């Protein structure tokens, strides 16, 4: 086999008929799964679940049950060639679920321009701009399909986009593997695919997560030095032609797990780690407990839980929920939180109902997830899975610090806490987004109007929840003031004028746990002027990224006052109410 082709062939394995996949791969050599070939939207149904059937919040003693069983799909076999789109996995799923009801949700879909993705592998090898996820939305006539048709179209869109990315991913993985072999020489052991592609949870914009495993024990390998060597090889003339024009390769060595991140514009293409065995173990665990399809897949099917997790992952992306590198929860923690809720609901579904009414079960599980974690104490406690099992318990925390939640999500394999400490500002943002989704899904269930489901996944501006490491212009933001130690906290509007990051910080954004970088800002207080709510400048203040919630758009000027639009004003009022509730909740717990 030619050098650098091993990982490429692993991607190609599932771009051929499924019988060629069987027995070809070892457990750790997980293929990139073409989302469309798994029958993504073909395994769901719904039943009515009474509240008394659901276990108490603090405990659950049943496994995932039917939610982890594969159900035969209506999808055709996998693509015959990488990047060539076959029949969508969702094309025949919704066969007359609601009789003759025709959904007009097409205009509601967040479409992407797939023209750039329908290239052959040979075309992808030339230097070009990689396909970007270009999102747009438009209103459509009201539809009473209950959101099911919209959900089907959303999954179909994701399948098509992910299939179109195959040639690019093959090219990038091949280049990275070749660079690792060159950098390590005889110490190179294997390249392992991890993350969303290995778990069939890929969404448009998902990067390719790779782990380079060495023959030497991990403690004997300087991961940062290896990543820097790989970076230097990738940016050399002989390798750079395989990546998009203007790509960057950055070694992030101050993270808990150092990575080499290859990006094009704001889109991450590949994340590479060295000897990150926890990531490999996570993939194995999700496969072993049945949360994702078996590897290699033996039938063209997918567990209902996998689809629910994939929709949740799409929500995280579309709403720009801060990730671990931003100082928030890692994706795997969100997936485990969702698995706990889905398991609580597992008794509500029977095999017969799962086969009779697809997609509705996904909506039911998503609603249960957002319902479970939308109180200020919902993300305050410890989630733990039994060893080698999907059985889980969530124990509420009884800490007494106002405005602070202490979430612990234990790694199912190592018992390491996967959830980093969250600032009150980040906690408020997460609960606000969960509450927003819960309210919209409730409207879907009560009205049947799919535009409410569209709003759940409504994309937000790219950097709205991100804080840049430098700022040439002022911008407005919502921040938490107070909340240090045992002090109370409030949510206020500020205008940030300048940013002074820590000298050693390399990333283009600031982490939410950062209490050392400095943000010079002015606060604005709310006033009623001529019957209109405006915000007037009050005083100068120095903040830290730890205080940052999100950015907001304003109109007006500092002298006459700033004005928030209705959505931004609602956001601010909601977050202020959450901050007040956090203080009252902490006071009750301290008694």
C-alpha positions as CSV (number, residue, x, y, z in Angstrom):
1,X,0.0,0.0,0.0
2,X,1.3,3.4,-0.9
3,X,2.3,5.7,1.9
4,X,-0.6,8.0,3.1
5,X,-3.4,6.0,1.6
6,X,-4.5,4.0,4.6
7,X,-6.9,6.6,6.1
8,X,-8.1,7.5,2.7
9,X,-9.1,3.9,2.1
10,X,-10.9,3.8,5.4
11,X,-13.1,6.6,4.2
12,X,-13.8,4.8,0.9
13,X,-14.8,1.6,2.7
14,X,-18.3,2.8,3.3
15,X,-18.7,4.4,-0.1
16,X,-19.2,1.0,-1.6
17,X,-21.9,-1.6,-0.9
18,X,-22.2,-2.8,2.6
19,X,-21.2,-6.4,2.0
20,X,-17.7,-5.2,1.1
21,X,-17.4,-3.5,4.5
22,X,-17.8,-6.6,6.6
23,X,-14.7,-7.8,8.4
24,X,-12.4,-5.4,6.8
25,X,-11.7,-3.0,9.7
26,X,-10.4,-3.5,13.2
27,X,-12.4,-2.0,16.0
28,X,-10.3,1.1,16.4
29,X,-10.0,1.7,12.6
30,X,-13.4,3.4,12.4
31,X,-14.5,4.5,9.0
32,X,-15.9,7.8,8.1
33,X,-19.6,7.0,7.8
34,X,-21.5,8.5,4.8
35,X,-24.5,9.8,6.6
36,X,-26.9,9.1,3.8
37,X,-26.1,5.4,3.5
38,X,-27.2,4.5,7.1
39,X,-30.9,5.2,6.6
40,X,-30.7,8.1,8.9
41,X,-34.3,9.1,9.1
42,X,-35.8,5.7,8.8
43,X,-36.0,4.3,12.3
44,X,-38.3,6.4,14.4
45,X,-41.8,6.3,15.8
46,X,-43.7,7.7,18.7
47,X,-46.0,6.7,21.5
48,X,-47.8,8.6,24.2
49,X,-45.8,8.6,27.4
50,X,-47.4,9.2,30.8
51,X,-45.4,11.2,33.4
52,X,-45.7,8.4,35.9
53,X,-43.8,6.1,33.5
54,X,-40.7,8.2,33.7
55,X,-38.2,7.5,36.5
56,X,-37.2,10.2,39.0
57,X,-34.6,12.7,37.9
58,X,-32.0,11.4,40.2
59,X,-32.0,7.8,39.1
60,X,-32.7,5.5,36.2
61,X,-32.3,1.7,36.3
62,X,-33.2,0.7,32.7
63,X,-31.1,0.6,29.7
64,X,-31.7,2.2,26.3
65,X,-34.0,-0.5,25.3
66,X,-35.5,-0.2,21.8
67,X,-33.8,3.2,21.3
68,X,-30.6,1.4,20.6
69,X,-32.0,-1.3,18.3
70,X,-31.5,-1.0,14.6
71,X,-34.6,-0.9,12.5
72,X,-34.6,-1.8,8.8
73,X,-34.2,1.2,6.6
74,X,-35.9,2.1,3.4
75,X,-32.7,3.5,2.1
76,X,-30.8,2.2,-0.9
77,X,-27.3,0.8,-0.4
78,X,-24.3,3.1,0.0
79,X,-22.9,5.4,-2.7
80,X,-21.1,3.6,-5.4
81,X,-18.3,6.2,-5.5
82,X,-17.1,8.7,-2.8
83,X,-18.8,12.0,-3.3
84,X,-21.5,10.6,-5.7
85,X,-24.9,11.1,-4.2
86,X,-27.3,8.2,-4.5
87,X,-30.9,8.1,-3.4
88,X,-31.3,10.0,-0.1
89,X,-31.6,7.9,3.0
90,X,-34.7,9.8,3.9
91,X,-36.4,9.7,0.5
92,X,-39.1,7.2,1.3
93,X,-39.3,7.4,5.1
94,X,-42.3,9.7,5.4
95,X,-44.6,7.6,3.3
96,X,-48.0,9.1,3.9
97,X,-47.3,9.6,7.7
98,X,-49.9,12.4,7.7
99,X,-52.1,11.3,4.8
100,X,-52.2,13.8,2.0
101,X,-50.8,16.7,4.0
102,X,-48.2,18.5,1.9
103,X,-45.5,20.4,3.8
104,X,-44.4,23.8,2.6
105,X,-41.3,23.8,4.8
106,X,-38.9,24.0,1.8
107,X,-38.5,27.7,2.3
108,X,-37.7,27.2,5.9
109,X,-34.7,24.9,5.4
110,X,-31.2,26.2,6.0
111,X,-29.9,25.4,2.6
112,X,-26.2,25.2,1.6
113,X,-24.7,25.6,-1.8
114,X,-23.7,22.0,-2.6
115,X,-22.5,22.9,-6.1
116,X,-18.9,23.1,-4.9
117,X,-19.2,19.7,-3.2
118,X,-20.1,17.7,-6.2
119,X,-16.6,17.3,-7.4
120,X,-14.7,14.2,-8.2
121,X,-11.7,13.1,-6.1
122,X,-9.3,14.3,-8.8
123,X,-10.8,17.7,-8.9
124,X,-10.6,18.0,-5.1
125,X,-6.9,17.4,-5.2
126,X,-6.3,20.8,-6.8
127,X,-5.9,23.8,-4.6
128,X,-9.3,25.4,-4.3
129,X,-11.7,26.9,-1.9
130,X,-13.4,24.2,0.2
131,X,-17.2,24.2,0.3
132,X,-18.5,26.3,3.1
133,X,-21.7,25.9,4.9
134,X,-23.6,28.9,3.6
135,X,-26.9,29.2,5.6
136,X,-29.9,31.1,4.7
137,X,-33.5,31.0,5.8
138,X,-36.9,32.3,4.5
139,X,-40.4,32.1,5.6
140,X,-42.9,29.8,4.0
141,X,-46.7,29.3,4.2
142,X,-47.9,27.8,7.5
143,X,-47.7,24.0,7.6
144,X,-49.5,21.7,9.9
145,X,-47.4,18.6,9.5
146,X,-46.3,18.7,13.1
147,X,-42.7,19.4,12.1
148,X,-42.1,15.9,10.8
149,X,-41.6,16.9,7.2
150,X,-39.3,19.7,8.1
151,X,-37.3,17.2,10.2
152,X,-37.1,14.8,7.3
153,X,-35.9,17.6,4.9
154,X,-33.3,18.7,7.5
155,X,-31.9,15.3,7.7
156,X,-31.9,14.9,3.9
157,X,-30.1,18.2,3.6
158,X,-27.4,17.0,6.0
159,X,-27.0,13.7,4.2
160,X,-26.5,15.4,0.9
161,X,-24.0,17.9,2.1
162,X,-22.0,15.3,4.0
163,X,-21.9,13.0,1.0
164,X,-20.6,15.8,-1.1
165,X,-17.7,16.4,1.3
166,X,-16.3,12.9,0.9
167,X,-13.7,13.7,-1.8
168,X,-12.4,16.6,0.2
169,X,-12.2,14.7,3.4
170,X,-10.4,11.8,1.7
171,X,-7.8,14.3,0.3
172,X,-7.2,16.0,3.7
173,X,-7.0,12.8,5.7
174,X,-4.5,11.3,3.3
175,X,-2.3,14.4,3.5
176,X,-2.4,14.5,7.3
177,X,-1.6,10.8,7.5
178,X,1.3,11.1,5.1
179,X,2.7,14.0,7.1
180,X,2.4,12.0,10.3
181,X,4.3,9.1,8.8
182,X,7.0,11.5,7.6
183,X,7.3,13.2,11.0
184,X,7.3,10.0,13.1
185,X,9.0,7.6,10.7
186,X,9.1,4.2,12.3
187,X,7.3,5.4,15.4
188,X,4.1,5.9,13.4
189,X,1.6,3.1,14.3
190,X,-1.8,4.1,13.0
191,X,-4.2,6.9,12.2
192,X,-7.6,6.5,14.0
193,X,-10.8,8.3,13.0
194,X,-12.7,9.6,16.0
195,X,-15.4,12.2,16.7
196,X,-18.6,12.7,14.8
197,X,-17.6,11.0,11.6
198,X,-16.6,7.9,13.4
199,X,-20.0,7.9,15.3
200,X,-22.3,8.6,12.3
201,X,-23.1,12.0,14.0
202,X,-21.7,14.1,11.2
203,X,-23.4,17.4,10.3
204,X,-22.6,20.0,7.7
205,X,-19.5,21.9,8.9
206,X,-18.2,19.0,11.0
207,X,-14.5,18.7,11.0
208,X,-12.5,15.5,10.6
209,X,-11.1,14.4,14.0
210,X,-8.0,12.2,13.9
211,X,-5.7,10.6,16.4
212,X,-2.2,9.7,15.5
213,X,-1.1,6.7,17.6
214,X,2.6,6.0,18.0
215,X,4.5,2.8,18.7
216,X,6.1,4.5,21.7
217,X,4.0,4.8,24.9
218,X,2.1,8.2,25.2
219,X,4.2,9.4,28.1
220,X,7.3,9.1,26.1
221,X,6.1,11.2,23.2
222,X,6.2,15.0,23.1
223,X,2.8,15.5,21.4
224,X,3.4,19.3,20.8
225,X,6.7,18.7,19.1
226,X,5.1,16.0,16.8
227,X,2.2,18.3,16.0
228,X,4.6,21.1,15.1
229,X,6.6,18.8,12.8
230,X,3.4,17.7,11.1
231,X,2.3,21.4,10.7
232,X,5.6,22.3,9.0
233,X,5.2,19.4,6.6
234,X,1.6,20.3,5.8
235,X,2.4,24.0,5.0
236,X,5.4,23.0,2.7
237,X,4.9,23.4,-1.0
238,X,4.7,19.6,-1.6
239,X,1.6,19.2,0.7
240,X,-0.2,22.6,0.7
241,X,-1.6,22.0,-2.8
242,X,-4.1,19.5,-1.3
243,X,-5.7,22.1,1.0
244,X,-7.9,25.1,0.1
245,X,-6.3,28.3,-0.9
246,X,-5.3,30.4,2.2
247,X,-5.7,27.5,4.6
248,X,-4.0,27.8,8.0
249,X,-2.5,25.1,10.3
250,X,-2.2,26.1,14.0
251,X,-0.9,24.1,16.9
252,X,-3.0,24.8,20.0
253,X,-0.6,23.7,22.7
254,X,-2.3,25.4,25.7
255,X,-5.4,23.1,25.5
256,X,-5.9,20.2,27.8
257,X,-5.2,18.0,24.8
258,X,-2.9,19.7,22.3
259,X,-4.2,19.6,18.8
260,X,-3.2,20.7,15.3
261,X,-6.1,22.5,13.7
262,X,-6.3,22.9,10.0
263,X,-8.8,25.6,9.0
264,X,-10.0,27.4,5.9
265,X,-11.5,30.8,6.8
266,X,-13.6,30.2,9.9
267,X,-14.3,26.5,9.1
268,X,-12.2,23.8,10.8
269,X,-11.2,21.1,8.3
270,X,-9.1,18.7,10.4
271,X,-8.3,18.4,14.1
272,X,-5.3,16.2,14.8
273,X,-4.2,14.9,18.3
274,X,-1.4,12.5,19.2
275,X,-2.1,9.5,21.4
276,X,-5.5,10.8,22.6
277,X,-6.6,7.4,23.8
278,X,-9.7,8.9,25.6
279,X,-11.1,9.9,22.2
280,X,-10.6,6.4,20.9
281,X,-12.3,4.9,24.0
282,X,-15.3,7.2,23.6
283,X,-15.9,5.9,20.1
284,X,-15.7,2.3,21.3
285,X,-18.0,3.0,24.2
286,X,-20.7,4.6,22.1
287,X,-20.5,1.6,19.7
288,X,-20.6,-1.0,22.5
289,X,-23.7,0.4,24.3
290,X,-25.6,0.6,21.0
291,X,-25.9,4.4,20.9
292,X,-24.6,4.5,17.3
293,X,-24.6,2.0,14.5
294,X,-22.3,-1.0,14.7
295,X,-18.9,-0.9,13.0
296,X,-18.8,-2.1,10.3
297,X,-22.5,-1.7,9.7
298,X,-24.2,-5.0,9.0
299,X,-27.6,-3.5,7.9
300,X,-28.5,-0.2,6.3
301,X,-30.1,1.1,9.5
302,X,-29.3,3.4,12.4
303,X,-30.6,3.5,16.1
304,X,-33.2,6.1,16.9
305,X,-30.8,7.4,19.6
306,X,-28.2,8.2,16.9
307,X,-30.6,10.3,15.0
308,X,-31.6,12.2,18.1
309,X,-28.0,12.9,19.0
310,X,-27.3,14.0,15.4
311,X,-30.2,16.5,15.6
312,X,-28.9,17.8,18.9
313,X,-25.5,18.2,17.4
314,X,-27.0,20.2,14.5
315,X,-28.7,22.4,17.1
316,X,-25.4,23.0,18.9
317,X,-23.9,24.1,15.6
318,X,-26.7,26.2,14.2
319,X,-27.1,28.1,17.5
320,X,-23.3,28.5,17.9
321,X,-23.4,27.0,21.3
322,X,-19.9,27.5,22.8
323,X,-17.7,24.5,22.6
324,X,-15.0,23.1,24.9
325,X,-12.3,25.2,23.3
326,X,-14.4,28.2,24.0
327,X,-14.6,27.3,27.7
328,X,-17.9,25.5,27.6
329,X,-19.0,21.8,27.4
330,X,-17.4,19.4,25.0
331,X,-19.7,17.8,22.5
332,X,-19.3,14.4,24.1
333,X,-20.7,15.8,27.4
334,X,-23.8,17.0,25.5
335,X,-24.2,13.6,23.9
336,X,-24.0,11.9,27.3
337,X,-26.5,14.3,28.8
338,X,-28.9,13.5,25.9
339,X,-28.4,9.7,26.3
340,X,-29.4,10.0,30.0
341,X,-32.7,11.7,29.0
342,X,-33.4,9.3,26.1
343,X,-32.9,6.4,28.5
344,X,-35.5,7.9,30.9
345,X,-37.9,7.9,28.0
346,X,-37.1,4.5,26.6
347,X,-40.1,2.8,28.2
348,X,-42.4,5.1,26.2
349,X,-41.6,3.4,22.9
350,X,-42.4,-0.1,21.6
351,X,-41.0,-1.8,18.5
352,X,-44.4,-1.6,16.8
353,X,-44.8,2.1,17.3
354,X,-41.1,2.7,16.3
355,X,-41.9,1.1,12.9
356,X,-45.3,2.7,12.4
357,X,-44.6,6.4,13.0
358,X,-41.0,7.4,12.2
359,X,-39.5,10.9,13.0
360,X,-42.1,11.6,15.7
361,X,-40.0,9.8,18.3
362,X,-37.1,12.1,17.5
363,X,-39.3,15.1,18.2
364,X,-40.5,13.5,21.5
365,X,-36.9,12.8,22.6
366,X,-35.7,16.2,21.6
367,X,-38.5,17.8,23.6
368,X,-37.7,15.6,26.6
369,X,-34.0,16.7,26.4
370,X,-34.8,20.4,26.4
371,X,-37.4,20.0,29.1
372,X,-35.0,18.2,31.3
373,X,-32.2,20.8,31.4
374,X,-34.0,24.1,31.2
375,X,-34.1,25.1,34.8
376,X,-31.1,26.9,36.3
377,X,-30.4,23.8,38.4
378,X,-30.7,21.5,35.4
379,X,-27.0,21.7,34.6
380,X,-26.0,21.5,38.2
381,X,-25.2,18.0,39.4
382,X,-23.3,14.8,38.5
383,X,-24.0,12.5,35.6
384,X,-22.5,9.0,35.9
385,X,-22.7,5.9,33.8
386,X,-22.2,2.4,35.1
387,X,-19.0,0.8,33.9
388,X,-19.4,-0.6,30.4
389,X,-23.2,0.2,30.4
390,X,-25.6,2.8,29.3
391,X,-27.3,2.8,32.7
392,X,-26.9,6.3,34.2
393,X,-27.8,8.4,37.2
394,X,-28.0,12.2,37.6
395,X,-27.5,13.4,41.2
396,X,-28.4,17.0,41.9
397,X,-25.7,19.2,43.4
398,X,-26.1,20.9,46.7
399,X,-23.4,23.6,46.4
400,X,-24.1,26.9,48.0
401,X,-22.4,29.5,45.9
402,X,-24.8,32.0,44.3
403,X,-24.8,32.2,40.5
404,X,-22.5,29.1,40.1
405,X,-23.5,25.7,38.7
406,X,-21.2,22.8,39.2
407,X,-21.8,20.2,36.4
408,X,-19.9,17.0,36.5
409,X,-20.2,14.6,33.5
410,X,-18.0,11.6,34.3
411,X,-16.3,9.8,31.4
412,X,-17.9,6.4,31.1
413,X,-14.5,4.7,30.8
414,X,-12.1,6.7,32.9
415,X,-14.4,8.5,35.4
416,X,-12.6,11.8,34.5
417,X,-14.9,14.8,34.6
418,X,-15.5,15.9,31.0
419,X,-17.3,19.1,32.0
420,X,-14.9,22.0,32.7
421,X,-15.9,24.6,35.3
422,X,-18.4,27.0,33.7
423,X,-18.6,30.8,34.4
424,X,-22.0,32.1,35.4
425,X,-22.1,33.9,32.1
426,X,-21.7,30.7,30.1
427,X,-24.2,28.9,32.3
428,X,-26.8,31.6,31.7
429,X,-26.3,31.5,28.0
430,X,-26.7,27.7,27.9
431,X,-29.9,27.7,30.0
432,X,-31.3,30.5,27.9
433,X,-30.8,28.6,24.6
434,X,-32.2,25.4,26.2
435,X,-35.2,27.3,27.4
436,X,-35.7,28.9,24.0
437,X,-35.7,25.5,22.2
438,X,-38.1,24.0,24.8
439,X,-40.6,26.8,24.3
440,X,-40.5,26.4,20.5
441,X,-40.8,22.7,20.6
442,X,-43.8,23.0,22.9
443,X,-45.4,25.3,20.2
444,X,-44.7,22.6,17.6
445,X,-46.5,20.0,19.7
446,X,-49.4,22.2,20.5
447,X,-50.0,23.9,17.1
448,X,-48.4,21.4,14.6
449,X,-46.8,24.3,12.8
450,X,-43.4,23.4,11.4
451,X,-42.1,27.0,11.4
452,X,-41.6,26.6,15.1
453,X,-39.3,23.7,14.6
454,X,-37.5,25.7,12.0
455,X,-36.9,28.4,14.6
456,X,-35.4,25.8,17.0
457,X,-32.6,25.4,14.4
458,X,-32.5,29.0,13.2
459,X,-28.9,29.9,12.6
460,X,-27.3,32.8,14.5
461,X,-24.5,35.0,13.2
462,X,-21.1,33.2,13.3
463,X,-19.4,35.1,16.1
464,X,-22.4,36.1,18.2
465,X,-21.3,33.8,21.1
466,X,-17.6,34.1,20.6
467,X,-15.2,36.7,22.0
468,X,-12.3,37.8,19.7
469,X,-8.7,37.9,20.9
470,X,-8.4,41.4,19.5
471,X,-10.9,44.1,18.4
472,X,-10.3,46.9,15.9
473,X,-13.8,48.3,16.5
474,X,-16.1,48.6,19.5
475,X,-18.9,46.1,19.8
476,X,-21.9,45.6,22.2
477,X,-22.4,42.6,24.4
478,X,-24.3,41.2,27.3
479,X,-22.2,40.4,30.3
480,X,-22.5,39.2,33.9
481,X,-21.4,41.7,36.5
482,X,-20.6,40.2,40.0
483,X,-20.8,36.5,40.6
484,X,-17.3,36.4,42.0
485,X,-17.1,34.2,45.1
486,X,-20.4,34.5,47.0
487,X,-21.5,37.8,45.5
488,X,-24.7,38.3,43.5
489,X,-24.8,38.8,39.8
490,X,-26.7,40.8,37.2
491,X,-26.8,40.8,33.4
492,X,-26.0,44.2,31.8
493,X,-25.4,45.7,28.4
494,X,-21.9,47.0,27.7
495,X,-19.8,48.3,24.8
496,X,-16.4,46.8,24.6
497,X,-13.8,49.2,23.3
498,X,-10.5,47.2,23.5
499,X,-9.2,43.8,24.4
500,X,-5.8,42.9,26.0
501,X,-5.3,39.2,25.8
502,X,-2.8,37.2,27.9
503,X,0.6,37.3,26.2
504,X,0.9,33.6,25.7
505,X,-2.6,33.1,24.2
506,X,-2.4,32.0,20.5
507,X,-6.0,31.3,19.4
508,X,-8.0,34.0,17.6
509,X,-10.7,33.9,20.2
510,X,-10.7,34.1,24.0
511,X,-11.8,31.3,26.3
512,X,-14.7,31.8,28.6
513,X,-12.8,30.6,31.6
514,X,-10.2,33.4,31.1
515,X,-10.1,35.8,34.1
516,X,-6.7,37.4,33.2
517,X,-7.3,39.0,29.8
518,X,-8.8,42.4,30.0
519,X,-11.8,43.9,28.3
520,X,-12.1,47.7,28.5
521,X,-15.8,48.7,28.3
522,X,-18.6,51.1,29.3
523,X,-21.8,50.0,30.9
524,X,-25.3,51.2,29.8
525,X,-28.3,51.6,32.0
526,X,-31.9,51.2,30.9
527,X,-34.1,54.3,30.6
528,X,-37.5,55.2,29.2
529,X,-37.1,58.1,26.7
530,X,-40.2,59.4,24.9
531,X,-42.0,56.1,25.6
532,X,-39.1,54.1,24.2
533,X,-36.6,52.0,26.1
534,X,-33.0,53.2,25.5
535,X,-29.7,52.5,27.1
536,X,-27.5,55.4,28.1
537,X,-23.8,55.2,28.9
538,X,-22.9,55.2,32.6
539,X,-19.4,54.3,33.6
540,X,-16.1,52.7,32.4
541,X,-15.4,49.2,33.6
542,X,-12.8,46.5,33.2
543,X,-14.0,43.0,32.5
544,X,-12.6,39.6,31.7
545,X,-13.8,37.0,29.2
546,X,-15.2,35.2,32.2
547,X,-17.9,37.9,32.3
548,X,-18.9,37.5,28.6
549,X,-22.3,36.1,27.6
550,X,-22.9,37.0,24.0
551,X,-22.8,39.9,21.5
552,X,-25.9,41.9,20.6
553,X,-26.6,44.4,17.8
554,X,-27.8,47.9,18.8
555,X,-28.9,51.0,17.0
556,X,-28.5,54.6,18.0
557,X,-25.3,56.2,19.5
558,X,-23.7,56.5,22.9
559,X,-24.9,60.1,23.4
560,X,-28.6,59.7,22.6
561,X,-28.8,56.2,23.8
562,X,-28.6,52.7,22.4
563,X,-31.6,50.7,21.3
564,X,-32.0,46.9,21.3
565,X,-34.4,45.3,18.8
566,X,-37.3,43.1,20.2
567,X,-35.4,39.9,20.0
568,X,-32.2,41.2,21.7
569,X,-34.4,42.9,24.4
570,X,-36.2,39.6,25.0
571,X,-32.9,37.8,25.2
572,X,-31.6,40.3,27.8
573,X,-34.7,40.2,29.9
574,X,-34.7,36.4,29.9
575,X,-31.1,36.3,31.0
576,X,-31.7,38.8,33.7
577,X,-34.5,36.6,35.0
578,X,-32.2,33.6,35.0
579,X,-29.6,35.4,36.9
580,X,-32.1,36.4,39.5
581,X,-33.4,32.9,39.7
582,X,-29.9,31.5,40.2
583,X,-29.4,33.7,43.2
584,X,-32.8,32.7,44.7
585,X,-32.1,29.0,43.9
586,X,-28.7,29.2,45.7
587,X,-30.3,30.8,48.7
588,X,-32.8,28.0,49.0
589,X,-30.1,25.4,48.8
590,X,-28.1,27.0,51.5
591,X,-30.8,26.7,54.1
